Structures are given as structure tokens and as C-alpha cells.
Amino acid sequence: LSDTENSEEILIKPITVCTTTSKISVEWQDNQTSKFHNIWLRDHCKCPECYHQVTRQRLLDTFLIPEDIKAMHTSPGLYGIEIRWSDEHTSFFKWSWLRRHSYDPKFIDSDKNLNVQTLWDAGIKDCPPIVQYIDVVMNKKEGLASLLKKINKFGFCFVDGVPHAVKETEELAKKICFIRETHYGGFWDFTADLEYGDTAYTNLPLRAHTDNTYFTDPSGLQMFHLLEFDGEGGSSLLVDGFHVAHQLKMKSPIAYKTLSTIAIPTHSAGDQNTLIQPTPNAYPILNHDPLSNDSLYQIRYNNDDRSTMNNLEPDQVLEFYDALRKWNSLLKDESNEYWFQLKPGRVVIFDNWRVLHGRDKFSGHRRLIGCYLNWDDYQSRLKTSLLSREEIIESL
């Protein structure tokens, strides 16, 4: 262990460790006690015999562990605890790993590098997150890490100094992860020509929304680069959905609960050979992670893509429309809207699970390029950019 790791281990070294027939209890220095079932600990042994040290996959056959597995001997040390089991196997668990993965009770996630998020409103216009293209391209890991960190923190980031070309813009996207192919293609290059049956391919205004509500797995990131514009209008809009959701929760907890529980069916059916609907066919606007203190992790909202709401119970109809009206009112509040004009050389990348986007109507010629990026692959690159290998391994 490095000196830093050593000091962190010592800081969380427990006061006492107790064993019973079926559990091991660890009393921490903050007077909290974690209780671990013997079978759970034995199943999570990370020694080379039980866990592949390269692939990070389990080698142990869980179903060969005796149901009544017992801890025959425990040896607590400065950095962790060694346990000799009744099946004659010996395991070692670091204190930091046990603290991080405690389930009785659960503690707040310790991935502080990834959990720092800044909610924002229209005031973000005075100091939006920006990185330079040359830094991302030339500084490699450090430059990309800076970009991903800002996207994770604010939900979006501008990249300035991007060449006015398709090739370099596409390569910028691929530095994060591979481009997601959809029924719109891979890397887009489009104008308002209705090549696809979607309002984005017109010059009509687009209200604040997230994309792909009709996908089971909506795209994680979205990129836009305006290459050509000869006309008027067309300003772009971003709204921090997490900030608006927080406002709704504070002002109307009932409406917040309604939009967190009532599922909305959606579809994409503008093209003759396309009918895309998610599985299951409906999701709430506000989606929460049951494994992370029920925290909000995803906004799925595009009122234009909403299908017929025949899934509502009679007593839910007025409740749903009241909550939707309150949500829409906050989305359209000028204090929450960040309007800006895209221009050649400036790319915007935003989190499609958090930030809603839109566009004002326009006239004239407007050529836009961009793409979708998968959520899981974006998150993978984020974690490997911001976390050390030791932190990644300990999180598993």
C-alpha cells in the first residue's frame, strides 16, 4: 500500500470486531457497527484463488460454499482483517473495502470524485464550463479528464477551438467512446430537410426535452457542432433538469412523487419503416436509483414523443396533468433557461440523462453535425479518467 492508502486505512480502522455463528460485526470509530453475514463475506473473497486478478471476475463457485459457513478464527490488523473459514479457506478484507461495501447499515457512497454535481440556472451564462480542443487532443488523458469532469459536474461542457470540419469533430466524440448508431444513423450531418420524420429536422422551435425517451436505453451524451448558418433565429437552449426537479420537490412534493411514479408511454414513428417503443413501454419522467439512497439519476421527458396515456387510472388523470403543468412551468421559467447561439468552432456536449435541450425557430440555411454516445461507455471513460486503478478495484 502507498503512504496515502496506509493513512486512509488507519483512519477507518475499527474499534472492535465480534463474531457470531452466522455474522461478523465491525464497530467503527464513529460508533457505527457493520454486520456481515459469513456466507456474504466468503462469497466476496478477493484472493487469487477466488477472484481473477486480471479480469476482475469471480472464480469461486458460490454454490460450493457451505450454507452454515463459519469463521473459525479472525485476525484484525492495521489495514484489514484475516478470516480463516470452516471450509479451510483464508480470506483477507481491507477495512476500507468493508466500510465502502457495508450493507447493514449502508453508508454514503465514497466515490467523491464522481458525486460532485453543481446545479445551475440561467446564471450559468456568466461562467459556463469550457475546455479547449487543443487540450483534449494534445494533453490526452488530462485534457479528456477535464472535459469529462465538467460534464459530470455541470451536465454539459463547451469545447472551443474545434476545427470547422466533420472529421475532427467526429474524432473528438470518439475520444470519449464509440458513436452510437440509431435509426438516425451514426454521426449526423443534417439540415432542416425532413430527411427523418422528427421535428429536429425542421426549422420549428423545440421545447426543452431529453432525446430518446422512446429507447429502452436513452443515449447518455449528445454532441452538437454548428458548421454553417445563414439565417436568423435558431438559438439553443439548455435547462438543468436536476435543478428543476429539486425545485419541484421543494415546491410541490406531491407533483414530484407523481412524476416519479406514473409511467409515460413513448414512441418514435415519424418514418415509414420505424416504430420504436421502449421495453417496458412506459417510464416515469423522474427516475431514481434504489441502490443509491433513491437518488435521482435520470430525466426522461419529451412531451412531443408521448404516446396515448391510456395507462392512467381514472383517479390519476387530474393528478398527472397537474404535476405535468407544474413541471412545465418550472422548465419554461426564464430563470432556469440558458440560451446561447451555437457557432462554428464551438462544440457543446451534454448529459442527455440530466440536461434538457431545445432550440428556437429559425429561417435560412443551418447545417449541424453531431452524434449520440452511450451512457455506460461514457461512464466507463469518466471513471477510468478520474479514479485511480486502486479506487476502481475497491469499488467492485
Long-range contacts (C-beta under 8 A, 24 or more apart in sequence): 1-79, 5-96, 5-390, 6-79, 8-96, 9-78, 9-79, 9-80, 9-94, 9-95, 9-96, 10-78, 10-79, 12-95, 12-96, 12-99, 13-78, 13-79, 13-95, 14-76, 14-95, 17-74, 17-76, 17-81, 19-71, 19-74, 21-70, 22-70, 24-71, 24-74, 24-81, 24-83, 26-81, 26-95, 26-98, 28-99, 32-105, 32-107, 34-98, 34-99, 34-102, 34-104, 34-105, 35-104, 36-98, 36-102, 36-103, 36-104, 38-69, 38-70, 38-71, 38-85, 39-65, 39-67, 39-69, 40-103, 41-71, 41-83, 41-91, 41-93, 42-69, 42-85, 42-87, 42-89, 42-91, 44-93, 44-101, 45-89, 45-91, 46-91, 46-93, 46-97, 47-90, 47-91, 47-92, 49-89, 50-89, 50-91, 56-393, 56-396, 94-394, 96-394, 97-394, 100-394, 100-395, 106-293, 108-293, 109-292, 111-387, 111-391, 111-395, 113-386, 113-387, 113-391, 114-152, 114-382, 114-383, 114-386, 114-387, 116-152, 116-153, 117-152, 117-153, 117-154, 117-155, 117-242, 118-153, 118-154, 119-240, 119-242, 119-243, 119-246, 120-154, 120-240, 120-243, 120-338, 121-240, 121-243, 121-335, 121-336, 121-338, 122-334, 122-335, 122-336, 122-337, 122-338, 124-154, 124-240, 124-338, 125-338, 125-339, 125-340, 128-154, 128-156, 128-158, 128-338, 128-340, 129-153, 129-154, 129-156, 129-157, 129-158, 130-157, 130-158, 130-159, 130-160, 131-157, 131-158, 131-159, 131-160, 132-159, 132-160, 132-161, 133-159, 133-160, 133-161, 133-162, 133-163, 133-168, 133-172, 133-347, 134-161, 136-172, 136-175, 137-172, 137-175, 141-385, 144-175, 144-176, 144-381, 144-385, 145-385, 145-386, 147-176, 147-349, 148-176, 148-378, 148-381, 148-382, 148-385, 148-386, 149-382, 149-385, 149-386, 151-221, 151-349, 151-350, 151-351, 151-382, 152-351, 152-382, 152-386, 154-240, 155-240, 155-241, 155-242, 155-350, 155-351, 155-354, 155-355, 156-238, 156-348, 156-349, 156-350, 156-351, 156-355, 157-348, 157-349, 157-350, 158-346, 158-347, 158-348, 159-346, 159-347, 159-348, 159-349, 160-345, 160-346, 161-345, 162-225, 162-345, 162-346, 162-347, 163-345, 164-227, 164-344, 164-345, 165-227, 166-227, 166-369, 169-223, 169-225, 169-347, 169-369, 169-370, 170-369, 170-371, 172-223, 172-347, 173-223, 173-349, 173-371, 173-373, 176-221, 176-349, 176-373, 176-377, 176-378, 176-381, 177-373, 177-374, 177-377, 177-378, 177-380, 177-381, 178-373, 178-374, 178-377, 179-371, 179-372, 179-373, 180-219, 180-371, 180-372, 180-373, 180-374, 182-212, 182-215, 182-219, 182-372, 183-268, 183-271, 183-274, 183-276, 186-371, 187-369, 187-370, 187-371, 188-368, 188-369, 188-370, 188-371, 189-367, 189-368, 189-369, 190-367, 190-368, 190-369, 191-365, 191-366, 191-367, 191-368, 192-362, 192-366, 196-270, 196-271, 197-269, 197-270, 197-271, 197-274, 198-268, 198-270, 199-304, 203-234, 203-361, 203-362, 203-363, 203-366, 204-361, 205-358, 205-359, 205-360, 205-361, 206-237, 206-357, 206-358, 206-359, 207-303, 207-304, 207-331, 207-332, 207-358, 208-237, 208-239, 208-331, 208-332, 208-337, 208-356, 208-357, 208-358, 209-301, 209-302, 209-303, 209-304, 209-305, 209-356, 209-357, 209-358, 210-241, 210-299, 210-300, 210-301, 210-302, 210-352, 210-353, 210-355, 210-356, 210-357, 211-302, 211-352, 211-357, 211-372, 212-352, 212-372, 213-264, 213-266, 213-278, 213-283, 213-300, 213-301, 213-302, 213-305, 213-306, 214-266, 214-267, 214-268, 214-276, 214-277, 214-278, 214-305, 215-276, 215-278, 216-278, 216-279, 217-374, 217-375, 218-298, 218-300, 218-352, 218-353, 218-375, 219-352, 219-372, 219-373, 219-374, 219-375, 220-351, 220-352, 220-353, 220-372, 220-373, 220-374, 220-375, 220-376, 220-377, 220-378, 220-379, 221-349, 221-350, 221-351, 221-352, 221-372, 221-373, 221-375, 221-378, 222-349, 222-350, 222-352, 222-357, 222-370, 222-371, 222-372, 222-373, 223-347, 223-348, 223-349, 223-370, 223-371, 223-372, 223-373, 224-342, 224-347, 224-348, 224-368, 224-369, 224-370, 225-342, 225-344, 225-346, 225-347, 225-348, 225-368, 225-369, 225-370, 226-342, 226-343, 226-344, 226-346, 226-366, 226-367, 226-368, 227-344, 227-367, 227-368, 227-369, 228-344, 228-365, 228-366, 228-367, 229-342, 229-343, 229-364, 229-365, 229-366, 229-367, 230-364, 230-365, 230-366, 231-362, 231-363, 231-364, 231-365, 231-366, 232-362, 232-363, 232-364, 233-360, 233-361, 233-362, 233-363, 234-341, 234-342, 234-359, 234-360, 234-361, 234-362, 234-366, 235-339, 235-340, 235-341, 235-359, 235-360, 236-339, 236-340, 236-341, 236-342, 236-348, 236-357, 236-358, 236-359, 236-360, 237-337, 237-338, 237-339, 237-357, 237-358, 237-359, 237-360, 238-338, 238-340, 238-348, 238-350, 238-355, 238-356, 238-357, 239-331, 239-336, 239-337, 239-338, 239-355, 239-356, 239-357, 239-358, 240-336, 240-354, 240-355, 241-299, 241-301, 241-354, 241-355, 241-356, 242-296, 242-299, 242-354, 243-336, 244-327, 244-330, 244-331, 244-336, 245-286, 245-296, 245-299, 247-330, 247-336, 248-326, 248-327, 248-330, 251-326, 251-330, 252-323, 252-326, 254-319, 254-323, 255-322, 255-323, 255-326, 255-327, 256-286, 256-323, 258-319, 258-320, 258-322, 258-323, 259-284, 259-285, 259-286, 259-323, 259-324, 259-327, 260-284, 260-285, 260-286, 260-287, 260-288, 262-312, 262-316, 262-319, 262-320, 262-323, 263-311, 264-300, 264-306, 264-307, 264-309, 265-306, 265-307, 265-308, 265-309, 265-311, 266-300, 266-302, 266-305, 266-306, 266-307, 267-305, 267-307, 268-305, 277-307, 281-307, 282-311, 285-327, 297-353, 298-353, 298-354, 299-353, 299-354, 299-356, 301-327, 301-356, 303-328, 331-356, 342-368
